[in-house]
């Protein structure tokens, strides 16, 4: 164990500690660095991309990777590298926002249901069951018909579906925590329910929540690709990794690079996310530390 | 001066049509600065009694009647906001299993500091000073370093000290200690008891001490309630309980403690088992197991009376002078 400095008592927190443990985890740090590089590249796409995203060069057609076009061009002669960068903007945005929405709704819903128990719990969880049974595609189509088609709506729609599992996980965790003696002890200290949930319950479920959230990000990215395929998601000329992969899959026999490059980028991203997720889970569990 | 006046507390649990009477018409008064022991077997209602007083039982299924006057407030019927202001502030609790009573995800200091931040609204810095000094008092070595540990990095004895420190940090008027030494070995047990005693004197607080250890009762408590099947069978000063035992159950309990001096072959144990609390108990609850029992013990309502100065017993035969124990 490292020697903590006795003067430095005021500022210690779960977060500081978690940061220390996270930075000590090499795989997780590698994942985080790769992820950050990808995100930064995508955000800076207008500056970094060698070609404008919608410039077509029909005479060029689909050309193999080479000096002019680093990763080659697609059937319409658009630069693949630029398209991947711009597509990444959408993919990351959807992945992060929708996951955030699902975590926020799922955790609060599940925590309240699990904590309250009894009739409140039954009603809240039956609502989740009903939402589960509701066909997702129809739900999105209805949304798109009633409201104008927009990215924001896409985030909301995906988030609104993904929170269901999160709510179930959180509810289960909270119910098992509720009967633990330290929760009784916290009540014995006179703490209010809200404070007990925030201080004592949520940190204890951070592990499963974070892990599930990192699994939600890739799921959401794929969901977005699926919606775009149906014409309900991102519209051309804008694109996302999901769309690029679909287009690549159609042409993979003649022009394999159209599938290989977007696929590789998505895989790397998902791998990195998983490593980061693992690292976060370990970092938040004080008992998993190897010091 | 009585600071906690408990009157006719009865707690029943209603579950799936059956009614379980866990605590049956218990009354007692707690003096300022006094140590009150509550002894009894497992399931005799000691813990339920204290949790009833502190509103720590979920209602329903628990149904609590009676009153517990603390100052001008009735703890049993006051609002949840009022009881929260009392819990952990003016009345604190020490739990049985320190390993389970700490949140594994928070550092010791972050948990100890909580009552001060919540009830006293102190700044983090001043609160932390208090945390360190109380840890020092409870005998945690090098508190500045130790308090940054997580609960799993503490030993059982240290955790129990930390637990006591957490309960005492707001200088409560009453401390309810629910078998605080059960999970500890004998030497640590002694240290914890001495620690409690000296802190009690310093702060002049009252202690309700729940235990099934008669040795602790003898050395530690000013007054003792003997509970059985949710009722008080005998209540006496610590000395009187042993020297002038006035209930066959107490006698049997004392006899059940193995002795080092007498080698009497087989160890003594009380025949039979505690009554089923889901059924109505008529007469003395101990009568079916009591060697002194007569017909009237189970036929008529339980007796109640004094055999000495504030020495209560519920045994009708002792009260009539028919038997002496």
Contacts between the chains, C-beta under 8 A, distances in Angstrom:
chain1	res1	chain2	res2	distance
A	4	B	145	6.1
A	4	B	148	5.4
A	6	B	144	4.2
A	6	B	145	6.2
A	9	B	109	7.1
A	9	B	128	6.0
A	9	B	132	7.9
A	9	B	144	6.2
A	9	B	147	7.5
A	9	B	148	6.8
A	10	B	124	6.1
A	10	B	125	5.9
A	10	B	128	6.2
A	12	B	107	6.8
A	12	B	109	7.8
A	12	B	148	5.9
A	13	B	110	7.8
A	14	B	105	7.0
A	14	B	106	7.2
A	14	B	110	8.0
A	180	B	100	6.7
A	181	B	95	6.1
A	181	B	96	8.0
A	181	B	97	6.2
A	181	B	100	3.9
A	181	B	101	4.9
A	182	B	100	6.4
A	182	B	101	5.3
A	182	B	102	5.6
A	182	B	103	4.7
A	182	B	104	7.7
A	184	B	56	6.6
A	184	B	95	7.1
A	184	B	101	7.5
A	185	B	93	7.5
A	185	B	95	5.5
A	185	B	101	4.2
A	185	B	102	7.4
A	186	B	103	7.4
A	186	B	114	7.9
A	187	B	56	6.0
A	187	B	87	7.2
A	188	B	54	6.9
A	188	B	56	6.5
A	188	B	87	5.8
A	188	B	88	6.1
A	188	B	92	7.4
A	188	B	93	4.2
A	188	B	95	7.2
A	189	B	87	6.5
A	189	B	88	3.4
A	189	B	92	7.9
A	189	B	114	6.2
A	189	B	115	5.3
A	189	B	118	7.3
A	189	B	166	7.6
A	190	B	83	7.6
A	190	B	84	4.4
A	190	B	85	6.5
A	190	B	86	6.8
A	190	B	87	3.5
A	190	B	88	3.8
A	190	B	89	5.7
A	190	B	115	7.3
A	190	B	118	7.0
A	190	B	119	6.5
A	191	B	84	7.3
A	191	B	88	7.4
A	191	B	114	7.1
A	191	B	118	6.1
A	192	B	84	6.2
A	195	B	118	7.0
A	199	B	103	8.0
A	199	B	106	7.5
A	199	B	114	7.3
A	200	B	103	5.1
A	200	B	106	7.5
A	203	B	103	7.5
A	203	B	105	4.3
A	203	B	106	6.8
A	204	B	103	7.1
A	204	B	104	7.4
A	204	B	105	5.3
A	206	B	105	7.8
A	284	B	105	7.9
A	285	B	105	7.8
A	286	B	104	7.2
A	286	B	105	6.5
A	286	B	150	4.5
A	286	B	152	7.5
A	287	B	104	6.8
A	287	B	150	7.5
A	287	B	152	5.8
